[in-house]
Amino acid sequence: MSLESICKQLSAQEGAIPPVELWNPPYCGEMDLTIKADGRWFHHGSVIARERLVKLFSTVIKKEQDGYFLVTPVEKLKINVEDQPFIITHWQYLPDLTPKTIELTTNTGDKLIINEQHPLSFDPQGNLQVNVRRNLFAAIHRNVFYQWAEIADLVEKEDGPQLLIHSAGHTFSLGDIN
């Protein structure tokens, strides 16, 4: 199975997030596609330079147990994801909203708000992440984290001081200060 054939199957759905959680196609093997920890996508060892192609494929990622797959209604191909399939690269407060609300943008152009549907949490290794959709998470780019650390509230908790940020009426921890 090639990138071109997957692209043809998905071309009619470009711009939409397909309901991959409803698709259960047969497993067709592994694809030599890797999403690096820095967010770059590689196919056969070469970076995929076409941003539009990366965005299209990012809409059909599915996670099952500990594996990631590109899925279409008729096939499922295992891919390699080094860390998380997405990275939060930009953030902003949405103007004119009370309470303050933070909008995030991923490296593939997804926009989401930090709230109860898209909470900040920690992965098993203790790294900050946010749920983008389904069970797919984004790592927080170091620059974004440092910007948040600058604006965060330092609050004393039972287990020690923590950095907290607020969005959409909710409070989220950036971690303990040790």
C-alpha positions in Angstrom: 0.0 0.0 0.0 1.4 3.4 -0.9 0.8 7.0 0.2 -0.7 7.7 -3.2 -3.4 5.1 -2.8 -4.3 6.2 0.7 -4.4 9.8 -0.6 -6.8 8.8 -3.4 -9.1 7.1 -0.9 -9.2 10.2 1.3 -9.3 12.9 -1.3 -13.1 13.3 -1.0 -12.8 13.9 2.7 -10.1 16.5 2.7 -10.7 19.2 5.3 -12.9 17.0 7.5 -12.0 14.7 10.4 -13.3 11.3 9.3 -15.0 9.0 11.8 -12.0 6.6 12.0 -13.3 5.3 15.4 -16.2 3.8 13.4 -14.0 2.1 10.8 -12.7 -1.4 11.4 -10.9 -2.3 8.1 -8.7 -5.3 7.8 -5.0 -5.0 8.8 -2.9 -4.6 5.7 0.6 -4.6 7.3 3.1 -1.9 8.2 4.0 1.2 6.4 7.4 2.8 6.5 6.0 6.0 7.9 7.4 7.6 11.1 6.2 10.6 13.0 9.3 11.9 14.8 9.2 13.3 18.3 9.8 16.8 16.8 6.7 16.5 14.7 8.3 15.8 11.3 6.8 13.0 9.2 9.1 10.6 7.3 8.2 8.1 4.6 11.0 5.7 3.6 13.5 7.8 5.4 12.7 11.0 3.7 10.8 13.9 5.2 7.3 14.5 3.8 7.6 18.1 2.8 4.0 18.6 1.5 2.2 20.1 4.5 -1.2 19.4 2.9 -0.4 15.7 2.7 0.7 15.6 6.4 -2.5 17.4 7.4 -4.6 14.9 5.4 -2.9 11.9 6.9 -3.1 13.3 10.4 -6.9 13.1 10.1 -6.9 9.3 9.7 -4.6 8.3 12.6 -6.1 5.8 14.9 -4.6 4.5 18.1 -5.3 0.9 19.3 -3.6 -0.4 22.4 0.0 0.8 22.0 0.0 1.0 18.2 -0.8 3.8 15.7 -2.4 3.2 12.4 -3.5 5.1 9.3 -7.0 3.9 8.5 -9.4 4.2 5.6 -12.7 2.5 5.3 -11.0 -0.4 3.5 -7.5 -0.8 5.0 -5.4 -0.3 8.1 -1.6 0.3 8.1 0.6 0.3 11.2 2.9 3.4 11.4 5.6 4.4 13.9 5.1 7.3 16.3 8.2 8.2 18.4 6.4 10.2 21.0 2.9 11.7 20.3 1.3 12.2 16.9 0.9 15.9 17.4 2.8 18.8 19.0 1.3 22.0 20.3 3.2 24.7 18.6 1.2 27.9 19.3 -1.2 29.2 21.9 -3.2 32.3 22.5 -5.8 33.7 24.8 -9.1 34.1 23.0 -9.9 37.8 23.1 -13.1 39.0 24.8 -13.8 35.7 26.6 -14.4 35.5 30.3 -13.1 33.5 31.9 -9.7 33.5 30.1 -9.7 30.8 27.5 -6.6 29.3 25.9 -6.7 28.2 22.3 -4.0 25.8 21.1 -2.8 25.0 17.6 -1.0 21.8 16.6 1.8 21.3 14.1 -0.9 20.0 11.7 -3.2 23.0 12.1 -5.8 21.5 14.5 -7.2 24.2 16.8 -8.6 23.3 20.2 -9.4 24.9 23.6 -7.9 23.8 26.8 -11.0 22.6 28.7 -12.6 19.5 30.1 -12.8 17.9 26.6 -9.1 18.8 25.9 -7.5 18.8 29.3 -3.8 19.1 30.1 -2.5 15.9 31.6 0.7 14.0 32.1 1.8 10.9 30.1 3.2 7.9 31.9 6.7 9.4 31.6 5.6 12.6 33.3 5.5 14.7 30.2 2.8 17.3 29.7 0.3 16.5 27.0 -3.2 17.5 25.8 -5.9 15.3 24.3 -6.5 16.5 20.7 -9.2 14.0 19.7 -10.3 10.5 20.5 -7.3 8.9 22.2 -4.7 11.0 20.3 -2.5 13.4 22.3 -0.2 16.3 21.5 3.1 16.9 23.2 3.7 20.5 24.4 6.5 22.2 22.5 9.2 23.5 24.9 8.7 27.1 23.8 5.0 26.9 24.6 5.7 25.3 28.0 8.2 28.1 28.9 5.7 30.8 27.9 3.1 29.1 30.1 5.6 28.9 33.0 6.0 32.7 32.7 2.3 33.4 33.2 1.4 30.5 35.5 0.4 30.9 39.2 2.7 29.4 41.7 0.4 27.8 44.3 1.3 25.9 47.4 -0.4 22.5 47.5 -0.2 19.6 50.1 2.5 17.9 48.1 4.5 21.0 47.4 4.4 24.1 45.1 2.8 23.7 41.6 2.5 25.9 38.6 -1.1 26.3 37.5 -2.7 27.9 34.4 -6.4 28.6 33.9 -8.6 28.2 30.8 -12.3 28.1 30.2 -13.0 28.1 33.9 -10.7 25.2 34.7 -7.3 25.0 36.4 -4.5 22.8 35.0 -1.2 21.9 36.5 2.1 22.4 34.6 3.8 20.3 37.2 5.3 20.4 40.7 8.2 22.7 41.5 10.9 20.6 43.2 
